[in-house]
Amino acid sequence: MKRILVTYATNAGSTAEIAEAVAEGLAGNGMNVEVKTLDAVTTPASYDAIVVGGPMIFGWHRKARAFLTQHQA
């Protein structure tokens, strides 16, 4: 079974709600899904796929950009 991480940064909480909805959809298709804030992720290498979310009101959230840059390999 595929392990999927749905990780996110949020300003007001709405991105957390979207992350949970994405996770529900993936889990409904037989995936093993974990939801964590970006700050709570230590090693993403143990996952088969990662979904990164963040508020887009002013462009990509700085924490989401930093996470992607740090773990792009």
N, C-alpha and C positions, 0 to 999 in steps of 0.2 A: 504494500500500500504506500502510495506517495505521501511524503511529509511536506506540508505546505506551511509556510509562515506568512501570516498577514500582519504587517507591522506598520505603524503610523505615528505621525506627530499631529497634535491638535492644538488649536488655540482656545476654542470654546466648547469642545466636546462633540460637535457634529461629525467630525472625521472618525471618532471612535465608533459612533453609531453605524457609519458606512462600513468600517472595517468589520464589524460584527455581521452585517448583512452579507458582505462578500464571503466571509468565513462560513456562514450558514449555507450559502449557495454551493461552495466547494465541498463542504461536508456532505451535503445532500447528493453529491455525485460520487461518494465513496472515498473521498480524500481524508487523510488524517490532518486536521488543521489546528494550528495554534495561533492565537491573537495576542500580540504584545506591543507595548509602546516601543518606539525606537530606542529610548533610553534603557529599556529592559533587555535588549538583545545583546548578548555577549559574543556568541559565535554562530553566525548564520550558516556555516559550512555543513551542518548536519541535516539541512533541509534540501529537498529535491527542487523546490521552487520557492521564491519569495515575492510577495506582493507588497509594494511600498506605497503608502498613501500619506498625503499631507494637504493642508488647506492651500488652495490655489488662488486665493483672492488677489494676491500681489505677486504671483508667479510661484515657482516651487518653494516650499517651506525650507528654510536653511538647514534644519535637522535632517530632512529627507535627502537633500542634496549631499550633505556631509556623509550620511550613511551610505548612499550609492557610491560616492567617490572612494570611501574607505574600503568597501567590500566588493568593488566591481569585478575583481578576479573570480 
